[in-house]
Amino acid sequence: MPDAVVIGAGPNGLVAANLLADAGWTVEVLEAQPEPGGAVRSDRGVHPDYVSDLFSAFYPLAAASPVMARFRLHEHGLRWSHAPSVLAHPLPDGRCAVLERRTEDTDRRPRRLRRR
């Protein structure tokens, strides 16, 4: 029998399980979904040539987290990369509001989406 059972293999559950394991506990992680990752997953469902983040809200928090930094994931190959734009929200009329990494680069007027 494990010392702890963590329900959910999303970012918070995996961090908790790792902290407990690092402290010497035996840990079992249970996940209802077919893949672990919770809000940190991607797929090619939109188009096979593009990888899309399904729930990318966690990444900025992970990159800045002192708890995540203690895992030294860079020693295991983790490299943070940043998209040219932080986020975009397409609007029904074909415009797109875009948030850039630097405030001065953010265009306050919605852009037209480029169609291929």
Rosetta blueprint (number, residue, H / E / L):
1 M L
2 P L
3 D L
4 A E
5 V E
6 V E
7 I E
8 G L
9 A L
10 G L
11 P H
12 N H
13 G H
14 L H
15 V H
16 A H
17 A H
18 N H
19 L H
20 L H
21 A H
22 D H
23 A L
24 G L
25 W L
26 T L
27 V E
28 E E
29 V E
30 L E
31 E L
32 A L
33 Q L
34 P L
35 E L
36 P L
37 G L
38 G L
39 A L
40 V L
41 R L
42 S E
43 D E
44 R E
45 G E
46 V E
47 H E
48 P L
49 D L
50 Y E
51 V E
52 S E
53 D E
54 L L
55 F L
56 S L
57 A L
58 F H
59 Y H
60 P H
61 L H
62 A H
63 A H
64 A H
65 S L
66 P H
67 V H
68 M H
69 A H
70 R H
71 F L
72 R L
73 L H
74 H H
75 E H
76 H H
77 G L
78 L L
79 R L
80 W L
81 S L
82 H L
83 A L
84 P L
85 S E
86 V E
87 L E
88 A E
89 H E
90 P E
91 L L
92 P L
93 D L
94 G L
95 R E
96 C E
97 A E
98 V E
99 L E
100 E E
101 R L
102 R L
103 T H
104 E H
105 D H
106 T L
107 D L
108 R L
109 R L
110 P L
111 R E
112 R E
113 L L
114 R L
115 R L
116 R L
